[in-house]
Amino acid sequence: MLFDIIKSPSFARLMETHIRDMLIFLFENDQNFGILCKIDQLDFDPPLPPHISDEFRSMTLFFLAGYTFESARIDNDVLIFEAGFGQENIGSFVSVPLLAIVQVIIDDTPAFVNLALPQERHPIQEAEKSEGVVNSMNAFLSNPENQKFMKK
């Protein structure tokens, strides 16, 4: 039964909504946090050199603090932030699909756990979005302070 639920596209949409809401809450409250992610679902722009990317484990923890936190934004279903990697501090924009986030961690404590299986999920089409989600996004965007979370 649990496996049927966690592979359900509607459950994935629910988890994605919760992740988005939690991240927005943390941004609005200037709360630094960590995300435990499935590294194979992330994109790095520019790509990282192999001597850095080969060191990542399948589940990798990123802390969003300082400049990394300030650069973070949510664009559609993706968390994007800039970070420096390795001793050379090589800069790269990290794109994290929201469903690739397995945990959100605050002060060394998991505050959110995502059980959805994103590889089973089908992309949400605009026409499938519920009216409530659209209304919620419109309400969010109506506040000028929230513009910092959107891609310019």
N, C-alpha and C positions, 0 to 999 in steps of 0.2 A: 504494500500500500504506500509506504513512504517513497519508494522508488518511483512509483507512478506519479506521485505529487511533485517530486523535485524535478522530474523531466518534463512536466507539463509547461507548455508555452504561457499559459495564464499565470502559473506560479512564478515563472521567470519574470514576467511583466510586473508582478507584485513585488518581487525582490528588487528589481531595478528601480521601481518607484520609491521603495524604502531607502535604498542606497542613495539615490538622488536627494531625497528629502533630508537624510541624515547629513550628507556632505554640505548641502546648502545651510543647514542649521549650524554646522561647525564653522563654515566660512563667515556667516553672519555674526557669530559669537567670538570670532578671532581665536578659535581653539585649534592649536596644532594637533595633528593626528598622524597615525601610521596606517598604511594599507598593506595587507598581505594579498599578493596577486599571483595569478597564474601567468608566469613569465612568457609562455609561448603565445599568449593572446595580446601582448603589448607591442607597440610600435615605437621605435626610437628614430627621431629626425633631428640631425643626421644620424645614420646608423653608428653604433658604437664599434670600436675596433674589437677584433676577436679576443685579444688578451683581457678585455674587460667583460664583454658579453658572455664569454665562455665560463666566467666565474659565477654567473647567476645560477641559482638553484631553480627547480621547477616552480617552487613557491618562494617568492622573493618579497621582502618587506621594504617598503619605502616610507620614510618619515617626511611629512610635509611640514616644514618649519622654516622660518626666515624667508629668504628669497624664493625658495621652492614653494612655500605656502602662498606668498604674495603673487607668484606667477600662475597659480592654479586657477582653472576655470572648468566649468562643465559646458560642453558643446554637444548638443543632442544627447546621445547615449554614451558619451566618452568624457572621462576626466583627463584633462591635459595639464601638464606642469613642466617647468624647465628645471633641470637638475644637472649638477656636475658629477662626473664619474671618474674613479681612479685617482692615482696620485697626480695625474696631469690635470685633474678637474675638467675633463672634457665635457662641454655643455651639449645637452641634447634635450629636445622636447619629447616627453614621454606621453604617449596616448594610451589610456587604459579604458577599455570598454567597461562600463559599470558592472556588468555581470562577471568580469574577470576578477573583481574584488571579492575575496573570500572572507576577509575580516576587516573591520575598521577598529583601530586600537587607539585608545586614549589613556595616557599615563600608564603604559604597560598592561592595560586591561582591555580585553576584547569588549567593545561596546556594541558590535553588530557582527552577526555571522550570516553569510549568504550560503544557502544550501542548494540553490538552483544550479542546474547543469546547462551552461550556456551553449555548449556544442549541440544540444538537442533543440535549442530555441530557434524559431523562425523569426526573421526580422519583422518588426512591427510596421505595418503600412500606415500612412497618415489616416486613411479612411477607417482603420480599425481602432484608432485611439478613441477612448470614451470621451463623451462631452465633458465629464468632470475633470479629466486630465487637461483638456484644452482650456477649460475655464480656470483651472488652477494655474496653468502656465501664464495665462493672460493676467491674472491677479498678481503673480510673481513679477512679471515684466512691467506692470503698471507702477511699481515702486522704483524710482530712479536709482536708489541705492543698490538695487540688485543688478544693474547693468554691468558691474564689474565681474559678474559670474558668466557673462555671455561673451562669445567670440566677437571681436570687432571686425 
